[in-house]
Amino acid sequence: MESFDIEAIDEVVHGRVRLGVLAYLVTAGSAEFGELRVRLQTTDGNLSVHLRKLELAGYVEVTKSFVGRKPLTRVQITTAGRDAFEAWLAAIERLMPRPV
């Protein structure tokens, strides 16, 4: 099968939590850290590690601020992140067998 190319799968996107972050942000655009943690059913530490990987790849932008005295972390998908997610979807589709 010529279209079968496992190397086309972006490892940064493919991780379950990272994939969940991007999938959620593709429609939401941005989200607070706590919202992502609840939606993805993960811990603060685990989510932080995955967000850092996405941030280093340029797929998300993380901003930290304060609301009163409470810290607020907001995550926004970037154009590169949206493109990477769409490329991941296309690569997965190419791995799927087509009905005859």
C-alpha positions in Angstrom: 0.0 0.0 0.0 1.8 3.1 -1.3 -0.1 5.6 0.9 0.9 3.8 4.1 3.5 6.0 5.7 3.8 5.6 9.5 6.5 8.2 9.5 3.9 10.9 8.5 2.5 10.7 12.1 3.7 13.7 14.1 4.9 12.2 17.5 4.3 15.5 19.2 0.6 15.5 18.2 0.1 11.7 18.5 0.4 11.5 22.3 -3.0 11.0 23.9 -3.0 14.1 26.1 -1.3 16.3 23.5 -3.8 15.1 20.9 -6.6 15.8 23.3 -5.3 19.3 23.9 -5.1 20.1 20.2 -8.5 18.5 19.4 -10.1 20.6 22.1 -8.4 23.8 21.1 -9.2 23.4 17.4 -12.8 24.1 18.2 -12.4 26.2 21.4 -9.5 28.3 20.2 -8.2 28.8 23.8 -8.9 27.4 27.2 -7.9 27.8 30.8 -5.5 25.2 32.3 -8.1 23.9 34.7 -10.6 23.5 32.0 -8.2 21.4 30.0 -7.2 19.3 33.0 -10.9 18.4 33.7 -11.7 17.7 30.1 -8.7 15.5 29.6 -8.9 13.9 33.0 -5.3 14.3 33.8 -3.2 15.8 36.6 -1.7 19.2 36.8 1.9 17.8 36.4 1.0 15.6 33.5 -0.8 18.4 31.7 2.0 20.8 32.3 4.6 18.4 30.7 2.4 17.9 27.6 1.7 21.6 27.3 5.4 22.3 27.4 6.1 19.9 24.6 3.3 21.5 22.5 4.7 24.9 23.3 8.2 24.0 22.3 6.9 22.7 19.0 5.1 26.0 18.5 1.7 24.3 18.5 0.3 26.2 21.5 0.9 29.5 23.2 0.7 29.5 27.0 0.1 32.8 28.8 0.2 33.2 32.6 -1.5 36.1 34.4 -3.2 36.8 37.7 -6.9 37.4 38.4 -6.7 39.2 41.7 -4.2 37.0 43.5 -5.1 33.8 41.7 -2.8 32.6 38.9 -4.4 32.0 35.6 -2.8 29.9 32.8 -4.4 30.2 29.4 -3.6 28.0 26.4 -4.2 29.0 22.8 -3.7 27.0 19.7 -1.4 28.5 17.1 -1.7 28.4 13.3 1.2 25.9 13.4 -0.8 23.8 15.9 -3.9 23.9 13.8 -1.9 22.9 10.7 -0.1 20.1 12.6 -3.5 18.7 13.9 -4.9 18.7 10.4 -1.8 17.0 9.0 -2.1 14.4 11.7 -5.7 13.7 10.8 -4.8 13.4 7.1 -1.9 11.0 7.9 -4.3 8.8 10.0 -6.8 8.8 7.2 -4.1 7.6 4.8 -3.4 4.7 7.1 -7.0 3.6 7.0 -7.9 1.0 4.4 -10.5 2.1 1.9 -13.6 0.0 1.3 -13.7 -1.7 -2.1 
